[in-house]
């Protein structure tokens, strides 16, 4: 990971997992590739670092499911040590009054759990799962396909026709379900299926993960779907802990890239994309150094790339205006805490499989709606949505013996707020109070904490508005419209400039799909073959 005088065939801005994935495929095809990473560590938001003496954790991204099996195989990640421990149950929801709900662990077990709240909900569950599986299979088929580029000439027309035939062959029932998921709110979508508040909350929670919105916001049902089309160890819809934290994934990806000859430069922040005669020709680093390449591929979000790195006068006027309106800001607040013991939940005391699940404090859709409206009115919710994971239970490399680390991924926190240190500390205390109400003694068990507000996520990782998805996952910013209609094929409006990050199809999460797809497009623009 040093300096080179050779002119690369491609420069990739940002060493996150998609940038690494793209670099791997390009280098494997024979290109000379150089990655420029602003930070001192490779991996973007998927990194594992020490945040308190003796305690390590995934700093931002914190759990795995959506990483594409093809990417795992092609980059040889399993042989490099990639190992994921599945959750024994998906989620544990402590409820008011001392009750709880456990989601997952098999259909029959979940049905029995749902029956405690509603027999009708228990009976509806297998039909709901079957519906989600059918629609999620469609997304899986589309994830590794560049979307049709409207106005993209013959190639765009062929891709549109191919995708159109695929969708037209779907049963009418699946087409209707897809329409519902893309357009309806989570509450509207779930209401015909389930009646009890805890069951609706168990599924509706996914609709607000990384989404600064209410479960009543139209289109929020899609975010729910986006979180279920992944898999772990071949089990569809499952989530798990990767041993070594999320940084182990990007570390292994960097190894795969290095073996293909990719050059990785750390502490190399890019200030500007150089443009000459309507073509991207290189980059200028914060140091003032200029680097040239025939292809510039951005693994940063569209808002950062086109709002700050590309000179505005180099962009088509309408495109620049569209980027101005591109919505970023997921309302997420990320904390890591070092603990001297496991939390003890009043609703389900002691150790158990529930502590190995996603611990979700969001007992109803109404609770989630109040959290969003509270954030709009006051800057952050006074009763926030909290998901806690305790990866050290299954990965003893993260904490000293007998002690633990917990990830706290929280909603709703206004991404437009200034987020002074005082505001960050007050919001973090509110989060801890929220957990304390369900697990007395939690506050006293904390040895140290790491706090990342939306502004902190932006400062640290370049996520504009703290948006973990590089842009809102709504119908107007998905598929052929991500990030802008007419530029969904990973090609920007400037010749030689490409995008490979989560601001492109299929969107956010640690998937590797945008990086894979972007590499495919770059290689199709010039038929590279090894030798």
Secondary structure, DSSP 8 states (H G I E B T S, - for coil): -----S--SEEEE--BHHHHHHHHHHHHTT--EEEE-SSSSSBTT--EEEEETTEEEESS---BS-S-HHHHHHTTTTTTT--EEE-SSSEEEE-GGG-EEEE-S-HHHHHHHHHTT-HHHHHHHHHHHHHHHHHHHHHHHHHTS----TT-HHHHHHHHHHHHHHHHTS-HHHHHHHHHHHHS-HHHHHHTT--SHHHHHHHHGGGGTT--S-TTSTTHHHHHHHTTS-EETTEET--EEETT-THHHHHHHHHHHHHTT-EEESS--EEEEEEETTEEEEEEETTS-EEE-SEEEE-S-HHHIIIIIB-GGGS-HHHHHHHHH-------EEEEEEESS---BTTB-SSSGGGGSEEEE--SHHHHHHHHHHHHHHSEEEEEEEEEE-GGGT-TTSS-TT-EEEEEEEEEE-TTS---HHHHHHHHHHHHHHHHTTSTTTGGGEEEEEEE-HHHHHHHH--GGG-TTSS--SGGGSGGGSSSTT--SSB-SSBTEEE-STTSTT-SSS--HHHHHHHHHHHHHTT----
